[in-house]
Amino acid sequence: MKIFQKEIKLKARERGFHLITDEILNQFSEIRSIETGFLQVFIKHTSAGLAINENADPTVLEDFESHFNKMVPEGQSYYKHTAEGPDDMPAHIKSSLTGTSVQIPLTGGRLNLGTWQGVYLCEHRNHGGARNLVLTAYGH
């Protein structure tokens, strides 16, 4: 079995949902050497998350952001964790909903995603900064 692991830094992005599939592939060429296996992507942050979803229509990314902001609004009087700004506690809740990792099958040295699927960075802070991912590819 082959195992490769690499930590990469994503460029800083504004709040919202962003496709990062190509950024992952461009920084982790070792994927190509695995015929059958998995890619695990883990984000090392508590106010951003990862997801797999629609990669063709950019309005899907906008709709996700709109829905998450209505589902988990800022400025709620019951929030106690407010020292880091009004977007911080909602960002923690949103990242718990999206999750911190995704796993993707590898087949023939490529991500075995559906036709319309891509990997999202779910940036829940207004100014979250650069985000670190741990990429682990394993298989035969």
ZIKANOR-V237052 format. One record per residue. SS is DSSP state (a for helix, b for strand, c for the rest). PSI is psi as a letter, one per 30 degrees, with the letter a starting at -180 (none if undefined). Layout:
BEGIN
SS;PSI / SS;PSI
END
This chain:
BEGIN
c;k / b;k / b;k / b;k / b;k / b;k / b;k / b;l / b;k / b;k / c;l / c;k / c;l / b;l / b;k / b;a / b;k / b;k / b;k / c;g / a;e / a;e / a;e / a;e / a;e / a;f / a;g / c;i / a;f / a;f / a;e / a;f / a;g / c;j / c;e / b;k / b;a / b;l / b;k / b;k / b;k / b;k / b;k / c;h / c;l / c;g / c;g / b;l / b;a / b;l / b;l / b;k / b;a / b;k / c;g / c;e / c;j / a;f / a;f / a;e / a;e / a;e / a;e / a;e / a;e / a;e / a;e / a;e / a;e / a;e / a;e / c;i / c;l / c;l / c;g / c;k / c;f / c;f / c;k / c;e / c;i / c;g / c;f / c;g / c;l / c;f / c;f / a;e / a;e / a;e / a;e / a;e / a;e / a;e / a;f / a;e / a;e / a;e / c;l / c;f / b;l / b;l / b;k / b;k / b;k / b;k / b;k / c;h / c;g / b;l / b;k / c;i / c;l / c;l / c;e / c;g / b;k / b;l / b;k / b;k / b;k / b;j / b;j / b;f / b;l / b;e / b;i / c;f / c;a / c;k / b;k / b;k / b;k / b;k / b;k / b;j / b;k / b;k / b;a / c;none
END
